[in-house]
Amino acid sequence: MLRTVDERELHDDPLEQLRDWLREAEAVSGQPEAMTLATASARGVPSARQVLLRGLDERGLVFYTNRNSRKATELAEVPRAAVVFHWIELGRQVRVEGSVEVVDAAESERYWRTRPRGSQIAAWASPQSKPIKDRHELDALYETAEANLGEGAVPLPPFWGGYRVAPSSVEFWQHRENRLHDRVLYTRNADGWTRKRLAP
């Protein structure tokens, strides 16, 4: 049986608590860093997709993408987002909401250097979120990019980089029987973080 989440036993800082839950998820989940990112256009049209958490510190949560993608276009229009982690193996979710800022070029460059070469080439090749004729066209774009880039280090594309979600609220949710789930909400204020338990 899952242990009740006692908000008094949680970290004062929700990002520290998130690190703890991520570490526990690493033991049971094939991809614990996968998170659903929700954005909205200036017209209020929402969209959501899975991205990978690639950085977590006191400033927030970082992911990377093509800056011409739909998500990046929407973030340029409305620089706010919501993120959800769901670890079904643990019966847990974490919801994060906050403002979004562009990660600087130096930080994006450092992460870029850790990516597999094939993923680097793909970033150059794919006109992300734009229509293409078929799979053959995409494969041809990759082959052309691979030939053009040669054998040396693949440079960081000027249209690719990171985004940081700076949380204003973080909610921890754990499954309990009879739908009496545990929910603890952290909210940022001028003095730091406050937290309270929510009814399921």
Backbone as CSV, one residue per row, in Angstrom:
resi,resn,N_x,N_y,N_z,CA_x,CA_y,CA_z,C_x,C_y,C_z
1,MET,0.846,-1.189,0.000,0.000,0.000,0.000,0.888,1.248,0.000
2,LEU,0.507,2.251,-0.766,1.271,3.488,-0.824,1.137,4.250,0.488
3,ARG,2.260,4.822,0.927,2.255,5.612,2.149,1.605,6.963,1.895
4,THR,0.838,7.452,2.852,0.215,8.757,2.735,1.284,9.834,2.623
5,VAL,1.067,10.792,1.734,1.968,11.933,1.632,1.617,12.921,2.731
6,ASP,2.560,13.142,3.636,2.388,14.109,4.716,3.132,15.371,4.314
7,GLU,2.386,16.449,4.076,3.020,17.680,3.585,4.076,18.216,4.545
8,ARG,3.978,17.861,5.832,4.965,18.329,6.807,6.320,17.644,6.616
9,GLU,6.337,16.520,5.906,7.582,15.793,5.679,8.245,16.155,4.349
10,LEU,7.583,16.979,3.550,8.133,17.366,2.255,9.138,18.495,2.411
11,HIS,10.003,18.649,1.398,10.953,19.756,1.397,10.221,21.086,1.367
12,ASP,10.838,22.099,1.947,10.279,23.445,1.859,10.306,23.961,0.425
13,ASP,11.298,23.523,-0.343,11.458,23.934,-1.743,10.890,22.834,-2.645
14,PRO,9.878,23.128,-3.460,9.282,22.076,-4.293,10.235,21.520,-5.343
15,LEU,11.229,22.289,-5.760,12.160,21.767,-6.747,13.077,20.719,-6.123
16,GLU,13.387,20.863,-4.839,14.105,19.804,-4.129,13.231,18.563,-4.011
17,GLN,11.955,18.765,-3.741,11.039,17.626,-3.657,10.906,16.946,-5.009
18,LEU,10.863,17.733,-6.070,10.797,17.158,-7.409,12.035,16.317,-7.697
19,ARG,13.195,16.792,-7.299,14.418,15.996,-7.484,14.297,14.649,-6.786
20,ASP,13.766,14.644,-5.567,13.598,13.380,-4.830,12.662,12.430,-5.572
21,TRP,11.538,12.952,-6.049,10.592,12.086,-6.761,11.169,11.618,-8.086
22,LEU,11.944,12.449,-8.748,12.608,12.019,-9.985,13.571,10.875,-9.713
23,ARG,14.339,10.980,-8.631,15.284,9.909,-8.292,14.540,8.605,-8.030
24,GLU,13.423,8.678,-7.337,12.637,7.464,-7.080,12.049,6.915,-8.375
25,ALA,11.647,7.806,-9.278,11.090,7.363,-10.561,12.144,6.700,-11.431
26,GLU,13.409,7.133,-11.311,14.486,6.546,-12.111,14.625,5.049,-11.852
27,ALA,14.248,4.611,-10.670,14.403,3.193,-10.310,13.341,2.314,-10.952
28,VAL,12.226,2.906,-11.410,11.115,2.088,-11.896,10.609,2.483,-13.282
29,SER,10.971,3.659,-13.753,10.432,4.160,-15.019,11.487,4.114,-16.114
30,GLY,11.053,3.754,-17.318,11.979,3.712,-18.443,12.423,5.085,-18.899
31,GLN,11.618,6.098,-18.666,11.965,7.457,-19.068,11.357,8.448,-18.067
32,PRO,11.937,8.515,-16.870,11.347,9.343,-15.815,11.351,10.827,-16.130
33,GLU,12.236,11.263,-17.052,12.341,12.686,-17.366,11.325,13.153,-18.405
34,ALA,10.498,12.239,-18.921,9.476,12.625,-19.891,8.400,13.457,-19.204
35,MET,8.035,14.565,-19.839,7.009,15.432,-19.253,6.137,15.991,-20.361
36,THR,4.859,16.156,-20.057,3.930,16.778,-20.987,4.036,18.288,-20.827
37,LEU,4.285,18.974,-21.935,4.401,20.433,-21.948,3.178,21.010,-22.639
38,ALA,2.440,21.862,-21.946,1.263,22.510,-22.516,1.538,23.997,-22.720
39,THR,1.209,24.479,-23.924,1.358,25.886,-24.268,0.051,26.358,-24.892
40,ALA,-0.019,27.650,-25.180,-1.211,28.186,-25.839,-0.805,29.321,-26.760
41,SER,-1.559,29.466,-27.839,-1.310,30.554,-28.783,-1.895,31.857,-28.245
42,ALA,-1.584,32.950,-28.922,-2.138,34.243,-28.536,-3.656,34.245,-28.632
43,ARG,-4.232,33.377,-29.467,-5.690,33.273,-29.604,-6.302,32.350,-28.554
44,GLY,-5.456,31.796,-27.683,-5.956,30.936,-26.622,-6.136,29.491,-27.012
45,VAL,-5.572,29.077,-28.157,-5.674,27.685,-28.597,-4.584,26.871,-27.904
46,PRO,-4.941,25.876,-27.093,-3.930,25.103,-26.367,-3.343,23.985,-27.210
47,SER,-2.151,23.562,-26.844,-1.548,22.367,-27.434,-0.624,21.746,-26.396
48,ALA,-0.412,20.444,-26.512,0.427,19.738,-25.550,1.197,18.649,-26.259
49,ARG,2.375,18.359,-25.732,3.223,17.316,-26.294,4.225,16.870,-25.229
50,GLN,4.825,15.712,-25.457,5.856,15.201,-24.559,7.212,15.792,-24.953
51,VAL,7.937,16.265,-23.949,9.322,16.690,-24.122,10.128,16.055,-22.994
52,LEU,11.435,16.230,-23.034,12.301,15.641,-22.013,12.913,16.723,-21.139
53,LEU,12.846,16.527,-19.837,13.515,17.415,-18.890,15.019,17.251,-19.064
54,ARG,15.718,18.342,-19.351,17.162,18.281,-19.585,17.953,19.178,-18.647
55,GLY,17.273,19.773,-17.684,17.951,20.574,-16.680,16.985,20.921,-15.572
56,LEU,17.468,20.887,-14.326,16.641,21.234,-13.178,17.534,21.846,-12.115
57,ASP,17.274,23.106,-11.797,17.981,23.773,-10.710,17.050,24.777,-10.070
58,GLU,17.595,25.645,-9.217,16.743,26.581,-8.482,16.006,27.561,-9.395
59,ARG,16.462,27.678,-10.656,15.805,28.591,-11.596,14.604,27.953,-12.282
60,GLY,14.558,26.624,-12.363,13.423,25.972,-12.993,13.789,24.746,-13.802
61,LEU,12.893,24.391,-14.746,12.994,23.165,-15.533,13.318,23.524,-16.977
62,VAL,14.305,22.845,-17.557,14.788,23.175,-18.897,14.499,22.048,-19.879
63,PHE,14.025,22.443,-21.061,13.903,21.524,-22.194,14.439,22.242,-23.420
64,TYR,14.670,21.478,-24.502,15.263,22.028,-25.724,14.391,21.696,-26.924
65,THR,14.418,22.598,-27.905,13.611,22.380,-29.102,14.037,23.321,-30.216
66,ASN,13.491,23.097,-31.391,13.636,24.000,-32.523,12.843,25.279,-32.224
67,ARG,13.475,26.418,-32.383,12.810,27.675,-32.053,11.761,28.081,-33.101
68,ASN,11.649,27.317,-34.183,10.606,27.537,-35.173,9.441,26.569,-35.007
69,SER,9.488,25.720,-33.993,8.441,24.732,-33.763,7.167,25.409,-33.265
70,ARG,6.083,24.659,-33.268,4.819,25.218,-32.774,4.945,25.653,-31.319
71,LYS,5.560,24.805,-30.485,5.664,25.146,-29.076,6.454,26.432,-28.873
72,ALA,7.553,26.586,-29.645,8.374,27.787,-29.518,7.627,29.020,-30.012
73,THR,6.884,28.870,-31.094,6.087,29.984,-31.605,5.055,30.418,-30.577
74,GLU,4.396,29.449,-29.948,3.402,29.784,-28.933,4.039,30.413,-27.707
75,LEU,5.223,29.936,-27.328,5.902,30.522,-26.174,6.368,31.946,-26.457
76,ALA,6.679,32.245,-27.714,7.018,33.620,-28.077,5.796,34.532,-27.939
77,GLU,4.622,33.984,-28.213,3.380,34.756,-28.107,2.896,34.857,-26.661
78,VAL,2.945,33.739,-25.970,2.473,33.661,-24.578,3.543,32.916,-23.783
79,PRO,4.451,33.620,-23.119,5.579,32.960,-22.448,5.216,32.358,-21.092
80,ARG,4.227,31.482,-21.104,3.831,30.721,-19.922,3.537,29.291,-20.363
81,ALA,3.716,28.357,-19.445,3.488,26.956,-19.789,3.098,26.171,-18.552
82,ALA,2.543,24.995,-18.798,2.271,24.014,-17.747,2.975,22.716,-18.129
83,VAL,3.471,22.018,-17.122,4.206,20.766,-17.315,3.601,19.712,-16.397
84,VAL,3.509,18.478,-16.887,3.042,17.369,-16.054,3.995,16.190,-16.204
85,PHE,4.486,15.691,-15.082,5.170,14.400,-15.022,4.146,13.377,-14.533
86,HIS,4.162,12.192,-15.140,3.273,11.124,-14.687,4.073,9.835,-14.613
87,TRP,4.254,9.331,-13.409,4.960,8.064,-13.205,3.928,7.046,-12.729
88,ILE,3.345,6.351,-13.697,2.259,5.431,-13.376,2.736,4.307,-12.463
89,GLU,4.020,3.937,-12.582,4.568,2.859,-11.754,4.529,3.218,-10.264
90,LEU,4.602,4.509,-9.960,4.589,4.984,-8.577,3.236,5.572,-8.169
91,GLY,2.315,5.665,-9.140,1.043,6.303,-8.847,1.202,7.768,-8.511
92,ARG,2.108,8.445,-9.238,2.421,9.838,-8.906,2.344,10.745,-10.128
93,GLN,1.985,11.990,-9.854,2.068,13.061,-10.840,2.684,14.289,-10.165
94,VAL,3.336,15.109,-10.976,3.747,16.440,-10.538,3.308,17.420,-11.615
95,ARG,2.616,18.485,-11.205,2.172,19.542,-12.107,2.949,20.805,-11.802
96,VAL,3.462,21.441,-12.846,4.224,22.684,-12.704,3.617,23.730,-13.621
97,GLU,3.438,24.946,-13.128,2.979,26.066,-13.944,3.918,27.240,-13.715
98,GLY,4.191,28.001,-14.780,5.058,29.150,-14.592,5.364,29.892,-15.871
99,SER,6.161,30.913,-15.734,6.612,31.684,-16.884,7.753,30.946,-17.570
100,VAL,7.991,31.292,-18.826,9.025,30.614,-19.617,9.988,31.655,-20.166
101,GLU,11.279,31.347,-20.044,12.317,32.218,-20.586,13.222,31.412,-21.506
102,VAL,13.850,32.108,-22.447,14.783,31.467,-23.368,16.102,31.227,-22.646
103,VAL,16.643,30.025,-22.777,17.953,29.689,-22.214,19.031,30.338,-23.073
104,ASP,20.064,30.891,-22.449,21.077,31.606,-23.223,21.892,30.655,-24.099
105,ALA,22.591,31.246,-25.061,23.307,30.462,-26.071,24.384,29.578,-25.455
106,ALA,25.070,30.067,-24.422,26.146,29.278,-23.810,25.601,28.007,-23.164
107,GLU,24.493,28.124,-22.464,23.900,26.946,-21.831,23.354,25.980,-22.878
108,SER,22.738,26.522,-23.919,22.252,25.671,-25.008,23.412,24.948,-25.686
109,GLU,24.514,25.644,-25.867,25.709,25.046,-26.495,26.240,23.894,-25.651
110,ARG,26.300,24.080,-24.332,26.808,23.012,-23.460,25.942,21.765,-23.579
111,TYR,24.624,21.945,-23.581,23.762,20.772,-23.726,23.895,20.155,-25.121
112,TRP,23.964,21.004,-26.143,24.081,20.522,-27.523,25.234,19.550,-27.665
113,ARG,26.343,19.815,-27.005,27.538,18.970,-27.102,27.324,17.587,-26.515
114,THR,26.299,17.408,-25.699,26.040,16.091,-25.106,25.121,15.243,-25.979
115,ARG,24.524,15.824,-27.014,23.566,15.092,-27.833,24.274,14.147,-28.807
116,PRO,23.683,13.000,-29.102,24.266,12.114,-30.112,24.362,12.829,-31.462
117,ARG,25.368,12.477,-32.238,25.578,13.137,-33.527,24.341,13.025,-34.434
118,GLY,23.704,11.865,-34.431,22.525,11.702,-35.271,21.419,12.673,-34.894
119,SER,21.246,12.919,-33.601,20.236,13.868,-33.154,20.617,15.295,-33.544
120,GLN,21.908,15.599,-33.505,22.367,16.916,-33.940,22.072,17.145,-35.421
121,ILE,22.370,16.143,-36.230,22.098,16.267,-37.668,20.599,16.410,-37.911
122,ALA,19.809,15.633,-37.180,18.357,15.701,-37.349,17.820,17.089,-37.032
123,ALA,18.419,17.753,-36.038,17.969,19.102,-35.700,18.188,20.058,-36.866
124,TRP,19.300,19.896,-37.579,19.560,20.709,-38.772,18.619,20.332,-39.911
125,ALA,18.279,19.062,-40.019,17.552,18.564,-41.191,16.053,18.841,-41.143
126,SER,15.455,18.744,-39.952,13.997,18.759,-39.868,13.425,20.175,-39.798
127,PRO,12.518,20.523,-40.708,11.787,21.796,-40.606,10.620,21.611,-39.627
128,GLN,10.938,21.521,-38.354,9.993,21.046,-37.347,8.657,21.784,-37.391
129,SER,7.607,21.011,-37.312,6.209,21.472,-37.309,5.712,21.968,-38.666
130,LYS,6.558,21.916,-39.693,6.144,22.354,-41.032,5.716,21.133,-41.857
131,PRO,4.779,21.308,-42.783,4.344,20.175,-43.605,5.466,19.661,-44.514
132,ILE,5.534,18.355,-44.669,6.438,17.739,-45.639,5.630,16.733,-46.459
133,LYS,6.137,16.402,-47.628,5.386,15.558,-48.552,5.230,14.143,-48.030
134,ASP,6.344,13.549,-47.574,6.302,12.168,-47.115,7.594,11.846,-46.366
135,ARG,7.711,10.601,-45.910,8.893,10.182,-45.160,10.150,10.272,-46.016
136,HIS,10.020,9.982,-47.299,11.171,10.049,-48.198,11.783,11.455,-48.187
137,GLU,10.937,12.461,-48.175,11.458,13.831,-48.148,12.254,14.089,-46.874
138,LEU,11.744,13.612,-45.736,12.448,13.804,-44.471,13.797,13.092,-44.476
139,ASP,13.820,11.840,-44.965,15.077,11.104,-45.039,16.069,11.793,-45.969
140,ALA,15.571,12.355,-47.066,16.442,13.066,-48.005,17.012,14.330,-47.362
141,LEU,16.205,15.016,-46.576,16.688,16.202,-45.872,17.799,15.833,-44.897
142,TYR,17.635,14.697,-44.214,18.672,14.239,-43.286,19.967,13.915,-44.036
143,GLU,19.846,13.190,-45.136,21.032,12.813,-45.914,21.759,14.049,-46.431
144,THR,21.007,15.042,-46.867,21.625,16.280,-47.352,22.335,17.003,-46.226
145,ALA,21.685,17.103,-45.074,22.310,17.770,-43.926,23.569,17.034,-43.488
146,GLU,23.512,15.704,-43.466,24.673,14.910,-43.069,25.835,15.146,-44.011
147,ALA,25.562,15.203,-45.316,26.619,15.445,-46.297,27.185,16.852,-46.156
148,ASN,26.332,17.830,-45.947,26.775,19.219,-45.843,27.587,19.482,-44.578
149,LEU,27.268,18.770,-43.495,27.949,19.004,-42.221,29.307,18.326,-42.152
150,GLY,29.541,17.334,-42.985,30.840,16.680,-43.025,31.122,15.849,-41.790
151,GLU,32.423,15.664,-41.532,32.846,14.742,-40.472,33.162,15.442,-39.160
152,GLY,33.284,16.755,-39.148,33.670,17.464,-37.927,32.521,17.618,-36.950
153,ALA,32.777,18.424,-35.917,31.751,18.700,-34.914,30.556,19.396,-35.567
154,VAL,29.380,19.007,-35.159,28.156,19.607,-35.697,27.870,20.879,-34.902
155,PRO,27.788,22.030,-35.562,27.549,23.272,-34.824,26.114,23.389,-34.330
156,LEU,25.941,24.183,-33.288,24.604,24.464,-32.769,23.833,25.286,-33.784
157,PRO,22.659,24.827,-34.218,21.867,25.628,-35.159,21.409,26.935,-34.513
158,PRO,21.361,28.018,-35.267,20.895,29.289,-34.696,19.419,29.267,-34.337
159,PHE,18.693,28.265,-34.841,17.250,28.163,-34.614,16.898,27.100,-33.581
160,TRP,17.850,26.701,-32.751,17.630,25.600,-31.808,18.194,25.993,-30.453
161,GLY,17.480,25.654,-29.381,18.003,25.973,-28.054,17.020,25.636,-26.952
162,GLY,17.336,26.127,-25.765,16.590,25.753,-24.582,15.582,26.776,-24.123
163,TYR,14.642,26.259,-23.302,13.634,27.070,-22.640,13.571,26.640,-21.181
164,ARG,13.365,27.605,-20.312,13.281,27.304,-18.880,11.905,27.694,-18.351
165,VAL,11.226,26.729,-17.732,9.966,27.000,-17.054,10.306,27.401,-15.623
166,ALA,10.050,28.657,-15.275,10.298,29.170,-13.929,9.012,29.018,-13.127
167,PRO,8.940,28.083,-12.195,7.655,27.738,-11.585,7.072,28.841,-10.706
168,SER,5.772,29.026,-10.829,5.022,29.845,-9.877,4.183,28.946,-8.975
169,SER,3.917,27.718,-9.437,3.230,26.735,-8.605,3.687,25.338,-8.988
170,VAL,3.718,24.459,-7.994,4.096,23.052,-8.202,3.161,22.213,-7.339
171,GLU,2.509,21.235,-7.960,1.607,20.359,-7.210,2.091,18.913,-7.274
172,PHE,2.166,18.279,-6.107,2.537,16.866,-5.999,1.272,16.061,-5.722
173,TRP,1.082,15.014,-6.503,-0.129,14.194,-6.447,0.277,12.739,-6.329
174,GLN,-0.331,12.041,-5.378,-0.076,10.606,-5.236,-1.380,9.852,-5.125
175,HIS,-1.454,8.762,-5.867,-2.663,7.925,-5.886,-2.933,7.322,-4.515
176,ARG,-4.221,7.318,-4.156,-4.684,6.606,-2.961,-5.973,5.876,-3.309
177,GLU,-6.333,4.911,-2.504,-7.545,4.141,-2.750,-8.789,5.026,-2.635
178,ASN,-9.853,4.596,-3.308,-11.153,5.264,-3.262,-11.093,6.696,-3.780
179,ARG,-10.108,6.957,-4.625,-9.935,8.274,-5.229,-9.665,9.373,-4.200
180,LEU,-9.244,8.978,-2.991,-8.872,9.949,-1.967,-7.373,10.245,-2.083
181,HIS,-6.998,10.782,-3.236,-5.595,10.997,-3.545,-4.997,12.098,-2.680
182,ASP,-3.681,12.030,-2.493,-2.954,13.088,-1.800,-2.543,14.160,-2.804
183,ARG,-2.820,15.412,-2.477,-2.424,16.554,-3.315,-1.833,17.632,-2.414
184,VAL,-0.617,18.046,-2.754,0.036,19.129,-2.013,0.487,20.174,-3.020
185,LEU,0.020,21.401,-2.822,0.299,22.497,-3.748,1.258,23.494,-3.116
186,TYR,2.358,23.773,-3.841,3.290,24.845,-3.469,2.988,26.056,-4.350
187,THR,2.977,27.239,-3.751,2.776,28.481,-4.487,3.888,29.452,-4.119
188,ARG,4.479,30.050,-5.149,5.562,31.008,-4.903,4.987,32.371,-4.534
189,ASN,5.622,33.013,-3.544,5.270,34.384,-3.193,6.551,35.184,-2.986
190,ALA,6.422,36.398,-2.535,7.587,37.275,-2.411,8.619,36.739,-1.425
191,ASP,8.188,35.928,-0.461,9.088,35.411,0.571,9.570,33.991,0.307
192,GLY,9.170,33.407,-0.809,9.565,32.032,-1.092,8.363,31.198,-1.489
193,TRP,8.184,30.061,-0.789,7.116,29.132,-1.144,6.192,28.898,0.052
194,THR,4.902,28.808,-0.229,3.938,28.324,0.748,3.362,27.018,0.217
195,ARG,2.848,26.189,1.082,2.245,24.940,0.624,0.985,24.641,1.414
196,LYS,0.072,23.920,0.759,-1.169,23.539,1.395,-1.662,22.256,0.763
197,ARG,-2.454,21.523,1.514,-3.068,20.290,1.010,-4.371,20.643,0.308
198,LEU,-4.612,19.980,-0.829,-5.840,20.161,-1.580,-6.691,18.899,-1.499
199,ALA,-8.002,19.084,-1.523,-8.895,17.930,-1.612,-8.764,17.296,-2.997
200,PRO,-8.863,15.975,-3.096,-8.740,15.325,-4.412,-9.955,15.554,-5.286
